[in-house]
Amino acid sequence: MSTPRRAPSGAAVLRPELTEAVVDAVLAELAEVGHGRLSMQRVAARAGVGKSALYRRWPGKDEMVMDVVGRFGVPAEPPPDTGTLVGDLHALVVGMRDWLDHPRLASIVPDLLAESRRSPRLAEAFRERLSGPRRDRSREVLARAVARGEITPEQAGGVEAELVVDLLGSVPFWRVAVHGGPIDDQGATALAELVARGMTAPR
């Protein structure tokens, strides 16, 4: 019988109150100086923790940043089940809109996207912690629609499904990041209905 391994001394995760201090420090630094000038040392100083505490939790600043931003970008609960494809799509669009229009993230996400074009490591962290989980939520909605008989399994898993996932994210992002204002409720409804109509139309 093997002896249970003990956790290494000093390797425990940050205490909850310190974690929140770090989250606030990361968001504040991103908003003030952007990802390019953010450093583990600046975050540690702002949060009032030792830099080693950050490195015990994250291997570098990219992973730290995406972990923090991912807390706001990917809800812990599954996407709402409204009972219809169009209702579920509407909920996804509204969730994406509200996240992008979050007062602490509105300027941060475009900066991270721009930086990810120059940093493969950040791009990988972005896909793993943010865009990947968000795309999975959209795929879950399409799987529900298959179970209800609204669309076919082929539609939920092919090229068409990937385009739907792109639309649900790109339209709200375009409105917020390019036009400077969120997609309103009428626009969110119209987008959900347009996508649902395209997927459920007779072939």
N, C-alpha and C positions, 0 to 999 in steps of 0.2 A: 504494500500500500504506500503510495507516494505521499510525501509531506506537502501540504498546501504551500505554495510560494507566497512569501511576504512581499508586500509592496515596497519598492525601494524607498529608503529614507529620504524625505525631502521631495519626493516625486508626486505628491498628492496634487490634485487639481486645486485651482484657486478657490478660496472660500467664496460663498455666494456674494457677500457684500463687496469683496475685492473684484469678483468677476464683473459686477455691475459698474464698478469704478473704471475698469479697463474698457468695457463696452462704451461708456460715455467718453472716455479719453480717445479711443480710436475714432469714433464718429466726429468728435470735435476737431481732431487733427486732420482728418480727411476733408472736412468742410473748410478749414482754415488754410491748409497748405497743400492739399491734394496728395494723392498716392505717391507721386514721385519724390516728395520731400519728407514724407512720413518716415519715421524710424522707430525701431523697438525702444530705443533710449528715450525718445521724446514721449512716447506713449507711457512708458514706465514712470517717468518723472511726473507727467500730468496726472496719472492715476495714483501716485504715491506708493508704488510697489517697486521691488527690485527687478532689474532687467532679467535676472536669472529665472524669476517666477514666470515670466512670459515665455522664455525659451523652454521651460519644462512642459509647457502646454502646447506651444506651437513651434515648429522648426524654423519659421521665418515670418517676415511681416506679411507676405502674400497670404499665407494660410491663416494668419491672425485676422487680417482684414476681411477675408471672405467668410470666415467663421462668424465674425461679428455682423457683417452685412446680411449673411444668410439667415441669421436669427429673425430679421425683419422681413426678408424676402420670401421665405418658405415657411408657411404656417405649419405647426405641428399636427393639427387635425387634418383629416382628409377633406377634399373639396366637397362642398355642399351637394347633397343628393336631392334635387328638386322634383324628381320623378319624370323629367323630360329632358331631351338633349338640349333644346333651346334654353331651358331654364338653367341647366348646368353650365352651358357655354356663357350665358349672361353672368353667372356668378364668378366664373373665371376671369372674364373681362373686367368686371368691377373690382375684383381682388387685385388684379394686375394694376389697374388704374390707381387704386388707393395706395398701393405700395409705392409706385413711381412718384406719386404726388405727396408722399410722406414728407413733412417739413424738414426732417433731418437727412433724407436720402435724395431729395430732388436734384441736388447738385453733385452728389457723390457718385451715383450710378453712371452717369455719362462720363465722368472722369475715369472711373474704373474700366469702362469699355474702351476708352481711348488708350489707356495704359496697357490693356491686355493685348492690343495690336502690336505693341512693342516688346512685350514680355511673355514668352511662352509659358513660363512658370505661373504667372498670374492668370493667363488664359486658361490653363489647366485647372487651377483652383476655382476660377469663375465657373467653369463647366461642372466641376464636381460638387461645389457647394451651393450654386445658385441656379444656373440655367438648366442643368440636368434634372435636379429635383422638380423644378417648375414644369419642365416638359413632361415629366412623369405624371404630374397631377393632371395635365391635359389628356394624356393617354388613358388615365384611369376613367375620366369622364367618357371617353369614346368607348371604352370597354363596357361601361354601364349601358350605353346606347345599344351595343350589340346584344347584351343580355335582355334588353327590352324589345328587341326586334326592330329598332328604328333604323339601324344601318347594318351592313354585313361585316363579318370578320375581316374580309379583304379591305374594306374601306377603313377599318380601324387600325390596320397594321401596314398599309402601303404608303406609296408616295403621297397620295391624297391626304392621309392622316398627318404626315409631317408638314405639309403645307398649311393644314388647319392649325397645327400647333404653332407654326411661325406667325400666322395671322393673329392669333389670340394675344401674342406678345408684342408683335411689331407695331400694330396699329396704335395701341395705347402708348407705347414708347415714342412713336413718331409724334403723336399729339403733345406729349409732355416735353420731350427733349428738343424737338424742332420748332413746334408752334408755340411752346411756352405756356400751355394750359392743358388740363386733363380732358379726356373724352367725357362728355356729359352723359347723364342717364339715358337720354334719347339716343345718343350715338352708341352707347354700350348695347342697348336693346337692338338697334338696327344691325350692328355687327353680328351679334349672336344669331339673330334671325336670318341674316344673309348666309352665314356659314352653315347653319342647320338646314336651311332650304337647299343649299347646294349639295349637301351630303345625302339628304333624304329624297331628292327629286327622282322620279322614275328614270331608269336607265334604258 
